[in-house]
Amino acid sequence: MKRVFCVGNGESRRNVNLDALRKFGKIYGCNAMYRDYTPDVLVAVDQGIIHEIYQSGYAYAHECYFRNWNIQEEKMFHTSVYGTTDPEMINYIDSLNLLKTNEKGRCTKFTHGGSALINFANQVKRDPNKLKQYQESFKTKVSWVRDDDKVRSIRDVQGGQDLGWAAGPTAVWLAIKNEQPQQVYLLGHDLNSKTNNINNLYKGTPNYNPINHKPTPSVNWFIQLQALMNENPDIAFYKVNDAPIDNNSKVNRRHPQFNEFKNLEYITYKELQMRVDNKW
């Protein structure tokens, strides 16, 4: 039985021993998971966390899939990053410390994320009070890339047109394509929050919303997971919850959006551990 474990960053997976799963199937993870665990494959779709991952050096040794990973030649650097602005404006932009980049070293190619720096600079000229906010949260990202890294573009894998999905469902899509499993286990795909605040293990950290941010809307997650179940009727999907089914719960419930799918089963982390202990 070939299986994969697709791990989101919902708080339900906080104390799960992922290493115990690895011998039974590959682990596909998302975004900041790399900070405290190394999955077999890491998927990221937002520019902030993508460039954080790359600039940490993680992607030099570990397989990653990134969105909008458009590699450019060094000669395009100034046009791509600064636009066609004059040298005086470039000096002003540089003085604002709005560019987040890694060491260039011997790299001759780069990738660029975020808005053009000229946009930020013009806004700061109009309202200097915005500078601190931009320096902390909205820096333009540039990563000089090595030829021997382990990054693949999601768009290239998806036939030249990125589906535009969230990181979690994108990781499931890639796991199905790459591994052709018979079983897909969804861990940390909580879909909702038990509280009035965001449900994410990395909330309040760089490139994530603050801990008191409202819950992330789940409509796209449901639509994208529905598509995966519908397109893969021969694959058994298992949504893993931290407690038995309770339809009064926002997380540990039978989600009406999935009622039509016979290839979905709800299990608990305890039941998953029993499968691990029994070696399936």
C-alpha positions as CSV (number, residue, x, y, z in Angstrom):
1,M,0.0,0.0,0.0
2,K,1.6,3.3,-1.1
3,R,0.7,6.2,1.1
4,V,1.8,9.8,1.5
5,F,1.4,12.2,4.5
6,C,0.4,15.8,3.6
7,V,1.1,18.0,6.5
8,G,-0.5,21.4,7.0
9,N,0.3,23.8,9.8
10,G,-2.9,23.7,11.7
11,E,-2.4,23.5,15.5
12,S,-3.9,20.0,15.8
13,R,-0.5,18.5,14.7
14,R,1.5,20.3,17.3
15,N,2.7,17.2,19.2
16,V,2.6,14.6,16.3
17,N,5.7,12.5,15.9
18,L,6.2,12.9,12.2
19,D,9.4,10.8,12.2
20,A,7.3,7.8,13.1
21,L,5.4,8.2,9.9
22,R,8.3,8.5,7.5
23,K,9.0,4.8,7.2
24,F,5.5,4.3,5.9
25,G,5.4,7.0,3.2
26,K,6.8,10.3,2.1
27,I,6.0,13.5,4.0
28,Y,5.0,16.7,2.1
29,G,5.0,19.8,4.2
30,C,4.2,23.5,3.8
31,N,5.8,26.9,4.4
32,A,7.5,27.4,7.8
33,M,7.5,23.8,8.6
34,Y,11.1,23.7,7.6
35,R,12.0,25.8,10.7
36,D,11.5,22.8,13.0
37,Y,11.1,19.7,10.8
38,T,12.5,18.6,7.4
39,P,9.8,16.9,5.3
40,D,10.7,14.9,2.2
41,V,9.2,17.8,0.1
42,L,8.5,21.4,1.1
43,V,5.9,23.5,-0.7
44,A,5.5,27.3,-0.4
45,V,3.4,29.7,-2.4
46,D,3.7,33.2,-0.7
47,Q,6.7,35.3,-1.5
48,G,7.7,36.2,2.0
49,I,8.1,32.7,3.2
50,I,9.5,31.5,-0.1
51,H,12.5,33.9,0.1
52,E,12.9,33.2,3.8
53,I,13.2,29.5,3.0
54,Y,15.7,30.1,0.2
55,Q,17.8,32.6,2.0
56,S,18.1,30.2,5.0
57,G,20.0,27.8,2.8
58,Y,17.4,25.1,3.3
59,A,16.7,24.7,-0.5
60,Y,20.3,24.0,-1.2
61,A,19.9,20.5,0.3
62,H,16.2,19.8,0.4
63,E,13.5,19.4,-2.3
64,C,11.2,22.4,-2.6
65,Y,8.4,23.6,-4.8
66,F,7.9,27.4,-5.0
67,R,5.3,29.6,-6.7
68,N,6.5,32.4,-9.1
69,W,10.0,31.2,-9.0
70,N,11.1,33.1,-12.1
71,I,14.8,33.0,-12.6
72,Q,16.4,36.0,-14.3
73,E,19.9,36.8,-15.5
74,E,22.1,39.2,-13.5
75,K,21.9,41.9,-16.2
76,M,18.2,42.3,-15.5
77,F,18.7,43.1,-11.8
78,H,18.4,46.8,-11.8
79,T,15.4,46.9,-14.2
80,S,13.6,44.2,-12.4
81,V,14.2,45.5,-8.9
82,Y,14.4,49.3,-9.4
83,G,12.6,49.8,-12.6
84,T,13.8,52.5,-14.9
85,T,14.3,55.1,-12.3
86,D,17.3,57.5,-12.1
87,P,20.4,56.9,-10.0
88,E,19.4,59.6,-7.5
89,M,16.2,57.7,-6.8
90,I,18.0,54.4,-6.6
91,N,20.3,55.9,-3.9
92,Y,17.2,57.1,-2.0
93,I,15.6,53.7,-2.3
94,D,18.7,52.0,-1.0
95,S,18.8,54.4,2.0
96,L,15.3,53.2,3.1
97,N,16.5,49.6,3.7
98,L,13.5,48.0,1.9
99,L,15.4,45.4,0.0
100,K,15.8,41.9,1.6
101,T,18.4,39.9,-0.1
102,N,20.9,37.1,0.4
103,E,24.6,37.1,-0.3
104,K,25.3,37.1,-4.1
105,G,28.6,35.3,-3.9
106,R,29.3,33.8,-7.4
107,C,25.6,33.6,-8.4
108,T,24.8,35.1,-11.8
109,K,21.0,34.6,-11.6
110,F,18.3,35.8,-9.2
111,T,14.6,35.8,-8.5
112,H,12.5,38.7,-7.4
113,G,9.4,38.8,-5.2
114,G,7.2,41.6,-3.9
115,S,6.2,45.0,-5.3
116,A,8.7,47.2,-7.1
117,L,10.8,49.2,-4.7
118,I,9.9,52.4,-6.5
119,N,6.3,52.0,-5.3
120,F,7.3,51.7,-1.7
121,A,9.7,54.6,-2.0
122,N,7.1,57.0,-3.5
123,Q,4.7,56.1,-0.7
124,V,7.3,56.8,2.0
125,K,8.1,60.2,0.3
126,R,4.4,61.0,0.7
127,D,4.1,59.7,4.2
128,P,7.4,59.0,6.1
129,N,5.5,57.4,8.9
130,K,5.0,54.3,6.7
131,L,8.7,53.6,6.5
132,K,8.9,51.5,9.7
133,Q,5.9,49.4,8.6
134,Y,7.4,48.7,5.2
135,Q,10.8,47.9,6.7
136,E,9.3,45.3,9.0
137,S,6.6,43.8,6.8
138,F,6.8,44.6,3.1
139,K,10.3,44.4,2.0
140,T,11.0,43.5,-1.6
141,K,12.7,40.1,-1.7
142,V,15.6,39.2,-4.0
143,S,17.3,35.9,-3.8
144,W,20.5,35.1,-5.7
145,V,20.1,31.5,-6.8
146,R,22.5,28.7,-7.1
147,D,22.5,26.3,-10.1
148,D,22.7,23.3,-7.7
149,D,19.7,24.1,-5.5
150,K,16.7,21.8,-5.2
151,V,13.9,24.2,-6.1
152,R,11.3,23.4,-8.8
153,S,8.7,25.9,-10.0
154,I,5.1,24.9,-9.3
155,R,4.1,26.4,-12.6
156,D,6.5,24.2,-14.5
157,V,5.2,21.1,-12.9
158,Q,1.6,22.1,-13.5
159,G,2.0,22.4,-17.2
160,G,3.1,26.0,-17.4
161,Q,0.0,27.4,-15.7
162,D,0.0,27.5,-11.9
163,L,-3.4,26.6,-10.5
164,G,-3.0,29.3,-7.9
165,W,-4.0,27.0,-5.0
166,A,-3.1,27.4,-1.3
167,A,0.1,25.7,-0.1
168,G,-1.7,22.8,1.6
169,P,-3.8,21.6,-1.3
170,T,-0.9,22.4,-3.7
171,A,1.2,20.0,-1.6
172,V,-1.5,17.3,-1.9
173,W,-1.7,17.9,-5.7
174,L,2.1,17.4,-6.0
175,A,2.2,14.4,-3.7
176,I,-0.5,12.7,-5.8
177,K,1.3,13.5,-9.1
178,N,4.8,12.6,-7.8
179,E,4.1,9.5,-5.7
180,Q,0.9,8.1,-7.2
181,P,-0.3,6.9,-3.8
182,Q,-3.3,4.7,-2.9
183,Q,-3.8,6.6,0.4
184,V,-3.4,10.3,1.3
185,Y,-3.3,11.3,5.0
186,L,-4.1,14.9,5.7
187,L,-2.5,16.1,9.0
188,G,-2.8,19.6,10.3
189,H,-5.4,20.5,7.6
190,D,-7.7,21.8,10.3
191,L,-9.6,24.0,7.8
192,N,-11.2,26.1,10.6
193,S,-10.3,27.5,13.9
194,K,-11.7,26.5,17.3
195,T,-11.3,30.1,18.5
196,N,-11.9,33.6,17.0
197,N,-8.2,33.8,16.1
198,I,-6.1,32.3,13.4
199,N,-5.3,28.6,13.6
200,N,-1.6,28.2,12.6
201,L,1.4,26.9,14.4
202,Y,3.5,29.8,13.2
203,K,1.2,32.7,13.8
204,G,2.9,35.7,15.2
205,T,6.3,34.9,13.6
206,P,7.9,36.5,10.5
207,N,5.8,36.1,7.3
208,Y,2.7,35.1,9.2
209,N,-0.3,37.0,10.6
210,P,-0.3,38.0,14.3
211,I,-1.7,35.7,16.9
212,N,-4.8,37.8,17.3
213,H,-5.6,37.8,13.6
214,K,-9.0,36.6,12.6
215,P,-9.3,33.0,11.2
216,T,-8.2,32.5,7.6
217,P,-11.2,32.0,5.4
218,S,-11.5,28.3,4.5
219,V,-13.6,28.4,1.3
220,N,-10.6,28.0,-1.0
221,W,-9.2,25.1,1.0
222,F,-12.5,23.3,0.7
223,I,-12.9,23.9,-3.0
224,Q,-9.4,22.8,-3.7
225,L,-9.6,19.6,-1.6
226,Q,-13.0,18.8,-3.2
227,A,-11.3,19.0,-6.6
228,L,-8.6,16.6,-5.5
229,M,-11.0,14.0,-4.1
230,N,-13.3,14.3,-7.1
231,E,-10.4,13.9,-9.6
232,N,-8.9,11.0,-7.7
233,P,-11.8,8.7,-6.8
234,D,-9.5,5.7,-6.5
235,I,-7.4,7.3,-3.8
236,A,-8.4,6.9,-0.1
237,F,-8.2,10.3,1.7
238,Y,-7.9,10.4,5.5
239,K,-8.5,13.6,7.4
240,V,-6.8,13.3,10.7
241,N,-8.3,15.1,13.6
242,D,-7.1,15.6,17.2
243,A,-10.4,14.3,18.7
244,P,-13.3,12.1,17.6
245,I,-16.0,13.5,15.4
246,D,-18.1,16.2,17.1
247,N,-20.4,18.1,14.8
248,N,-20.5,20.9,17.3
249,S,-16.8,21.5,16.8
250,K,-15.5,23.8,14.0
251,V,-12.5,21.5,13.4
252,N,-13.3,17.9,14.5
253,R,-16.5,17.5,12.5
254,R,-17.8,16.0,9.3
255,H,-17.6,18.9,7.0
256,P,-20.8,19.2,4.8
257,Q,-18.6,20.3,1.9
258,F,-17.2,16.7,1.8
259,N,-20.3,14.7,2.3
260,E,-20.5,13.5,-1.3
261,F,-17.1,12.0,-1.3
262,K,-17.0,8.3,-0.5
263,N,-13.2,8.2,-0.7
264,L,-12.8,10.4,2.5
265,E,-12.6,9.0,6.0
266,Y,-12.1,10.8,9.3
267,I,-9.7,9.4,11.8
268,T,-8.0,10.7,14.9
269,Y,-4.2,11.0,15.6
270,K,-4.7,8.3,18.1
271,E,-6.1,6.0,15.4
272,L,-3.2,7.0,13.1
273,Q,-0.7,6.1,15.8
274,M,-2.4,2.7,16.2
275,R,-1.8,2.1,12.5
276,V,1.8,3.1,12.9
277,D,2.2,0.7,15.9
278,N,0.6,-2.1,14.0
279,K,2.7,-1.3,10.9
280,W,-0.5,-1.0,9.0
